[in-house]
Every structure is written in structure tokens, then in C-alpha cells.
Amino acid sequence: MLKLRSGAVGLAALLVTGCSAGLGATAPSSPAAAPSGPPAAPSASLPPSPAASPTPSAGNLEATVAAMSDEDKVGQLLVAVVYGQRADASSKENQARYGVGTPAEVVRKYRPGGVILFNWADNVSTAKQVAALTTGLREASETPLMIGVDQENGVVSRLSPLITELPGALEIGSTGDPANARDAARVTGEELKALGISVDFAPVADVNINPHNPVIGPRAYGSDPRKVAAMVGAAVDGFHDAGVATVAKHFPGHGDTSVDSHTGLPVIKHSLAQWEKLDAPPFREAIERGVDAIMTAHVVMPKLDPSGDPATLSHKILTGLLRDKLGFDGVVTTDALDMAGVRKKYGDAEVAVRSILAGADVLLMPPDFPGAYKALLKAVETGRITEQRLDESVLRILRLKKSRGIFGPITTDPGALKSGEHLRVAKRLKAAAR
């Protein structure tokens, strides 16, 4: 059972997965990293947590949060990568990282808020296999589990070649018609949903104004803030048409960098006025369209926050700008925490705590999963992270899940991929992008 306080009602667990995917379909451990192969595995010494409640409720979410233990709340803030094609198949990677062999055992032991799938984690082979994997992961979780992926299309296509091949963002942007962005997102979203995937870490909301940008480039809709905003807003609508959650990334903007945050720490010297003009419009539009989540960037903007901390760890940026100035009260997820850009100044455990204090709700892919859990729990126990602050994040996560139907039964239909209608849309979009 969930480790609930007395008078407990059932909980719902969530993931908001996603990450700043990299420039290839075979990226390594960070969602957009360039090195090949998984990162070194940390010690997985954390003992198993109590079993979760078999009767989660989507009713009174405030009461659900109030009934949860601190251990269960902390678990919901974390998103894991699991290794292997089957939920019941053992992997040495899982054993090294989590102390158990199979993806299902990882979910049962740690009850993470969510799971993110990658081809480099051997999660993707065939449509039937992916659908079976997502089903097995949900069955292993005694609380509702959201499963996500980076499927931007174009250069970042984690599910290629299983799903309908669509033009990337820059090609869609070149058509000048936001309806094309909406159609592409709808088609992608419908096929993700058919595989049992509930959230796409897309669209990219960065305005690519630096032609030497090594990490965004064609992943962005273009270099004009107004036009990019229109495309981003339409894409949010398209994902919602399909019934999947959508994540705009990478706040406060990753478009004017010449350094890849997977391997270094970019510095962007935009003033507040420049940020308002160049970087903010797509995020404002996404928020107006009801985007479910916004992903942070591991970039330093010294004129927005002189501390030298990357945005992921900046209270001035995540709370001051995103929450207070732009009025966003949805889920804030970090980019992958195994990326170099967020690990330059602090240790991995401290990064986990500082991300929450800055205003993030979900920690994506902490490089030492057990260590992040223990650091967060200690911060709650000592009052460094207050109960109120913790509850705010958990409630946002549960609201997202409720709004996208993750509490209800989820069925898969791998045969729905590459339907005639979807292939016709893809053909039309490719022709329009020429």
C-alpha cells in the first residue's frame, strides 16, 4: 500500500517525462546527449519503498496529496529511464542503477512518478513491443503511471521508424502555416497514444536566432519570435487534439547559444527587454493555449539572474519569470539532470534539491536516482523543502495526469500506426515544406 497518513484516500502517481532531446535518434543517457552508450551507473543502495495503493483516486486531489507520506510525494517528483524491451526482462543496467533487474521491478521498488522511453535504452523495437512494454510498466505500478518520450520529429525521433515520418520543426515552420504544425502534432500524438505513451516532450519553443547553435538548429520552428510562437501554439493544440500531454521547451530560451548544454554550460547575455522580445513569445503562446508542462534549460542568463546558476536552478527565472511574470501554474520539468550544463557548480544530490527550490516540479533522469531520492527526502525532513512547497508540486503533477486521462483505463492499438490518413497528412506536409 501507499505509505499514507491516517484517513488516507487513494493516490495517483505521475510522471512528466521528457527532456531536451539530442540531435540524433541514437542519443545516449541524456535525452539529447552526444556521447555513445549509457552513463556510469551509481550505487543503488536505497531500500524498497512500501507498496503503493491499489485504489488511486482522481477525485479530490487535495485530499489525496494530504494523505500521502513524504516518501511517496518525493517519489512522484522523479522520472526514471528503464532498460530493456520487455517489462519482465532483466538488464544489467537496471541492476547497476536501481538494484533490481527488470523495468517492472524498478517501477515496483521506487514507484517513480514516471518513465521515459529511449531507443538507446533498448526500449524501442517494434510497435507491438513498445505497446506491450508500456502496458507492462503500467501493470507493474500500483498507482497510475504516465509514460513519455521525446518525439519532436525530424532530427529527434525516438520512435523512428515505427511511427509516421513527419517533417521536423524547421521544415514545418518554413511552410508559414500554423495549421501544419497542428496537423503534425495531432498525427504524432495519436500514434503515441496508440502505443500507450501519454506525453510528448515537444514542441521546441526556442527561437533559433544563432546560426551556430549546436543543439537546437532545425529542432526550432525558425528565427522569428512571432512566427515561432504561432507554430508552438498550434502544436500544443494538435497534441491536445490527440489527447496527449505536451511540453514546451527549453525555458527561458535556448535559441541563442553556441554551446551545447549536454557537454557545457551556455551563457546567454540577453537583457530582460531582449528576452521579452526574442525568447518569451513562444512560451507565452504555449501558456495561453494551455500547455501541460514547460521544460527548463541548463543555460545561464546573467542579466536575468546574476547568481551564475543555470535556469534549472534559478528561483528568479523559474519562479520569478515563469510562475509570477508569465503566470504559468502547470508542471515545470527539468531537462535531463545527467547533462553537463547543470552539473558544473553543484553535486548531483544538491542539484536535485535546488531544482525543486527554484520552482521545478519534476526531476528528469537524475544520474544517481537513489541519491536524488534520499537528498530530497532529507531536505523535506529538515524543512529545507517545506511541506507546502512539496505539496504544490505533487498537486500540479496529479492535476496534469487527471486532465489527460491517466487515471482511467489506457488501451493500446499498435495497428493504428501509419494509417492511411496519417500517411496522407505526412505526404502533404512534406510537399508543403519544399
C-alpha positions in Angstrom: 0.0 0.0 0.0 1.0 3.6 -0.4 2.6 4.8 2.8 -0.3 7.1 3.6 -1.2 9.1 6.7 -4.3 8.0 8.7 -7.6 8.6 6.9 -5.8 8.1 3.6 -7.5 8.3 0.3 -6.0 6.6 -2.8 -3.2 8.4 -4.5 -2.4 8.8 -8.1 1.2 8.9 -9.3 2.5 10.6 -12.3 5.4 11.2 -14.5 6.1 14.1 -16.5 8.8 12.7 -18.6 10.6 14.4 -21.3 13.7 16.0 -21.9 15.7 18.1 -24.2 16.3 15.5 -26.8 19.5 15.4 -28.7 20.3 15.7 -32.4 20.1 12.1 -33.3 17.9 9.1 -32.9 20.5 7.2 -31.0 21.5 9.5 -28.3 23.0 8.3 -25.0 21.9 8.7 -21.5 20.8 12.3 -21.5 17.8 12.9 -23.8 20.0 14.9 -26.2 23.4 13.8 -25.4 26.1 13.1 -28.0 28.4 10.5 -26.4 27.6 6.9 -27.2 26.5 4.5 -24.5 24.8 4.9 -21.1 26.4 6.9 -18.3 28.2 5.3 -15.4 25.8 3.7 -13.0 25.6 5.0 -9.4 25.2 2.8 -6.4 21.6 1.6 -6.0 21.5 1.1 -2.2 18.1 2.7 -1.5 15.8 0.1 0.2 12.5 -0.7 -1.4 9.7 1.6 -0.6 6.3 0.5 0.7 3.8 -0.9 -1.8 1.5 1.6 -3.4 -2.2 1.9 -3.0 -4.1 -0.3 -5.5 -7.1 2.2 -5.5 -5.8 5.6 -6.6 -8.5 8.3 -6.9 -8.9 11.1 -9.4 -11.5 12.7 -7.2 -10.3 15.1 -4.5 -6.7 15.6 -5.4 -6.0 17.9 -2.5 -7.2 15.2 -0.1 -5.1 12.6 -1.9 -2.0 14.8 -1.5 -2.7 15.5 2.1 -2.9 11.7 2.8 0.4 10.8 1.1 3.6 10.3 3.1 6.6 12.3 2.4 8.3 9.3 0.9 5.5 8.9 -1.7 5.4 12.5 -2.5 9.2 12.6 -3.2 8.9 9.6 -5.4 6.4 11.4 -7.6 8.9 14.1 -8.4 11.3 11.7 -10.1 11.3 10.3 -13.7 13.4 7.2 -14.5 14.9 5.6 -17.5 14.4 1.8 -17.6 16.4 -0.5 -19.8 15.1 -3.3 -22.0 12.4 -4.1 -24.4 10.1 -6.0 -22.0 8.8 -5.1 -18.6 9.8 -8.5 -17.3 13.2 -8.9 -18.9 16.3 -8.4 -16.8 19.0 -5.9 -17.7 22.5 -5.3 -16.2 21.8 -1.6 -16.5 18.8 -1.7 -14.3 20.6 -3.9 -11.8 23.5 -1.4 -11.6 21.3 1.7 -11.3 18.4 0.5 -9.3 19.4 -2.7 -7.6 16.8 -4.8 -9.5 16.9 -6.4 -12.9 13.7 -5.7 -14.8 11.8 -2.5 -15.7 8.8 -3.8 -13.8 10.9 -4.3 -10.7 12.2 -0.7 -11.0 8.7 0.6 -11.0 7.6 -1.6 -8.1 10.6 -0.7 -6.0 10.8 3.0 -6.4 7.3 4.0 -7.7 8.7 6.8 -9.8 6.3 9.5 -10.9 7.1 8.5 -14.5 9.2 6.7 -17.0 10.7 8.0 -20.2 11.4 5.7 -23.2 14.5 5.8 -25.4 15.8 3.8 -28.3 19.3 3.9 -26.8 17.9 2.3 -23.6 16.7 -0.6 -25.8 13.0 0.3 -25.3 12.1 0.5 -29.0 12.0 -2.4 -31.4 8.5 -2.9 -32.9 5.1 -1.2 -32.4 3.7 -4.3 -30.7 6.8 -4.5 -28.4 6.5 -0.8 -27.3 2.8 -1.2 -26.6 3.5 -4.3 -24.6 6.3 -2.6 -22.7 4.1 0.4 -21.8 1.3 -2.0 -20.7 3.7 -4.0 -18.6 5.1 -0.9 -16.9 1.6 0.4 -16.0 0.6 -3.1 -14.7 3.7 -3.1 -12.5 2.8 0.2 -11.0 0.1 0.1 -8.3 -0.6 3.8 -8.9 -1.3 5.4 -12.3 2.0 5.8 -14.3 2.5 8.3 -17.1 4.9 7.3 -19.8 6.6 9.8 -22.0 9.0 10.1 -24.9 11.0 12.7 -26.9 9.3 12.6 -30.3 9.9 16.0 -31.9 10.1 14.6 -35.4 12.9 15.5 -37.7 16.4 15.0 -36.1 14.9 14.0 -32.8 12.7 11.0 -33.4 13.0 8.4 -30.7 10.3 6.2 -32.2 11.6 6.2 -35.8 10.9 4.2 -37.9 7.8 2.8 -36.1 5.6 5.9 -36.4 4.6 8.1 -39.4 7.6 10.0 -40.6 6.9 13.8 -40.5 8.9 16.9 -41.2 10.9 18.4 -38.4 10.0 21.8 -36.8 12.1 23.9 -39.1 10.5 22.4 -42.2 7.1 22.9 -40.7 7.9 26.4 -39.9 9.1 27.1 -43.4 5.5 26.5 -44.7 4.3 29.6 -42.8 1.1 27.9 -41.9 0.5 27.1 -38.2 -2.2 24.6 -39.3 0.6 22.3 -40.5 2.2 22.4 -37.0 -1.2 21.4 -35.5 -1.7 18.5 -38.0 1.9 17.2 -37.4 1.4 17.3 -33.6 -2.0 15.6 -33.9 -0.7 12.8 -36.0 2.2 12.2 -33.7 0.1 12.4 -30.6 -2.4 9.9 -31.9 0.3 7.4 -32.7 1.9 7.9 -29.3 -1.4 7.3 -27.6 -1.9 4.1 -29.6 1.4 2.9 -28.1 0.4 3.8 -24.5 2.5 6.9 -24.3 0.8 9.8 -22.6 3.2 12.7 -23.0 5.4 14.1 -25.7 8.3 16.3 -24.8 7.6 18.6 -27.6 7.3 21.2 -29.1 10.6 23.1 -29.0 9.7 26.7 -28.2 13.2 28.1 -28.7 13.7 30.9 -31.2 16.9 29.8 -33.1 18.5 33.2 -33.7 22.1 32.0 -33.5 23.0 30.2 -36.8 25.9 28.5 -34.9 23.6 26.9 -32.3 24.9 23.3 -32.0 21.9 21.8 -30.1 18.7 23.5 -31.3 19.1 24.4 -35.0 16.4 22.6 -37.1 14.6 21.5 -34.0 13.2 25.0 -33.7 10.4 26.4 -36.0 12.5 29.3 -37.0 14.2 32.6 -36.0 11.2 34.9 -35.9 9.7 35.0 -32.4 6.2 35.9 -33.7 6.1 33.1 -36.3 7.6 30.6 -33.9 5.0 31.5 -31.3 2.2 30.8 -33.7 3.7 27.4 -34.6 4.2 26.4 -31.0 0.7 27.4 -30.0 -0.7 25.3 -32.9 1.4 22.3 -32.0 0.1 22.5 -28.4 -3.5 22.4 -29.8 -2.6 19.4 -32.0 -1.2 17.4 -29.2 -4.3 18.2 -27.2 -6.5 17.2 -30.1 -4.8 13.8 -29.8 -5.4 13.6 -26.1 -1.7 13.6 -25.0 0.2 16.0 -22.8 2.6 18.4 -24.3 5.8 20.0 -23.0 7.2 23.3 -24.4 11.0 23.6 -24.1 13.6 24.9 -23.1 12.7 27.8 -20.8 13.8 30.7 -20.7 15.1 30.0 -24.2 18.0 28.0 -25.7 18.0 29.6 -29.2 20.9 32.0 -28.9 23.7 29.7 -27.8 26.9 28.4 -29.4 27.5 25.8 -26.6 25.6 22.5 -26.2 24.2 22.2 -22.7 24.8 18.4 -22.9 28.5 19.0 -22.8 28.9 22.5 -21.4 27.2 25.4 -19.8 25.9 28.0 -22.3 25.7 31.7 -21.3 23.1 33.9 -23.0 23.5 37.7 -22.3 20.0 38.8 -23.2 18.7 41.7 -21.1 15.1 41.4 -19.7 13.9 43.6 -22.6 15.6 41.4 -25.2 14.3 38.2 -23.5 10.8 39.7 -23.6 11.1 40.4 -27.4 13.2 37.3 -28.5 12.6 34.4 -26.2 9.4 34.9 -24.3 6.7 35.0 -27.1 6.5 31.2 -27.9 6.3 30.4 -24.2 3.6 33.0 -23.6 1.6 31.5 -26.5 2.1 28.0 -25.2 0.8 29.0 -21.8 -2.2 30.8 -23.4 -3.0 27.5 -25.2 -2.9 25.5 -22.0 0.4 23.7 -22.4 0.7 21.0 -19.8 4.3 21.4 -18.8 7.3 23.5 -19.6 10.9 22.2 -19.6 13.8 24.2 -18.2 17.1 24.9 -19.9 20.5 24.4 -18.5 21.7 27.8 -19.6 22.9 30.8 -17.6 21.3 34.2 -18.3 23.3 36.6 -16.1 21.1 39.6 -16.8 18.1 37.7 -15.6 19.8 36.1 -12.6 23.4 37.3 -11.8 24.0 34.2 -9.5 25.6 32.2 -12.3 23.2 29.3 -11.7 21.6 27.7 -14.8 17.9 28.4 -15.2 17.1 25.0 -14.0 18.4 26.0 -10.6 17.3 29.7 -10.6 14.4 30.8 -8.4 14.5 34.2 -10.2 13.9 32.5 -13.5 11.6 29.6 -12.8 9.5 31.3 -10.1 10.1 35.0 -10.8 9.7 34.9 -14.6 7.8 31.7 -15.4 5.5 31.4 -12.4 5.0 35.1 -11.5 5.6 37.1 -14.6 4.1 34.7 -17.2 1.5 33.3 -14.8 2.2 29.6 -15.5 0.8 27.2 -12.9 1.3 24.0 -14.8 4.1 21.4 -14.3 7.7 22.6 -14.6 10.1 19.8 -15.5 13.8 20.0 -15.6 15.8 19.0 -18.7 17.8 15.8 -18.1 19.8 16.1 -14.9 22.6 14.0 -16.3 23.6 16.8 -18.7 26.9 18.6 -18.1 25.3 22.0 -18.1 23.5 21.5 -14.8 26.4 19.6 -13.1 29.1 22.2 -13.3 28.6 24.0 -10.0 26.9 21.6 -7.6 26.9 17.9 -6.8 24.1 15.7 -8.2 22.3 15.4 -4.9 22.4 19.2 -4.4 21.2 19.8 -7.9 18.1 17.7 -7.2 17.2 19.8 -4.1 18.0 23.1 -5.7 15.8 22.3 -8.8 12.8 22.0 -6.5 13.6 25.1 -4.5 14.0 27.0 -7.8 10.4 26.1 -8.8 10.7 22.8 -10.7 8.1 20.1 -10.1 9.7 17.1 -11.9 13.3 16.0 -12.0 14.1 14.3 -15.2 16.6 11.5 -15.3 18.8 12.2 -12.2 22.1 10.5 -12.8 22.0 9.0 -9.3 18.4 8.1 -8.8 18.7 6.7 -5.3 20.9 9.6 -4.3 18.4 12.1 -5.6 15.5 10.4 -3.7 17.5 10.4 -0.4 18.6 14.0 -0.8 15.1 15.2 -1.5 13.6 13.3 1.4 16.3 14.7 3.8 15.6 18.2 2.6 11.9 17.7 3.4 12.6 16.1 6.8 14.9 19.1 7.7 12.5 21.7 6.4 14.7 22.9 3.7 11.9 21.9 1.3 8.7 22.8 3.2 5.7 20.5 3.2 3.8 23.3 1.4 6.4 23.5 -1.4 6.4 19.7 -1.8 2.6 19.6 -1.9 2.4 22.3 -4.6 4.5 20.1 -6.9 2.7 16.9 -6.3 -0.7 18.6 -6.8 0.4 20.1 -10.1 1.6 16.6 -11.2 -1.7 14.9 -10.3 -3.7 17.7 -12.0 -1.8 17.1 -15.2 -2.5 13.4 -15.0 -6.2 13.9 -14.3 -6.6 16.4 -17.2 -5.0 13.9 -19.7 -7.0 10.8 -18.6 -4.1 9.0 -16.9 -6.3 7.9 -14.1 -8.6 6.0 -16.4 -8.0 2.7 -18.2 -5.5 3.0 -21.0 -5.6 0.8 -24.0 -3.1 0.4 -26.9 -3.6 -0.1 -30.6 -0.2 -0.6 -32.3 -2.1 -1.4 -35.6 -3.2 2.2 -35.7 0.3 3.5 -36.6 0.9 4.7 -40.1 -2.8 4.8 -41.0 -3.8 5.9 -44.5 -5.0 9.3 -43.1 -1.7 9.9 -41.3 0.4 9.0 -44.3 -1.6 11.4 -46.4 -1.0 14.2 -43.9 2.7 13.4 -43.9 2.8 13.5 -47.7 1.1 16.8 -47.8 3.3 18.4 -45.1 6.5 17.2 -46.9 5.3 18.7 -50.2 4.4 22.0 -48.4 7.9 22.2 -46.8 9.8 22.0 -50.1 
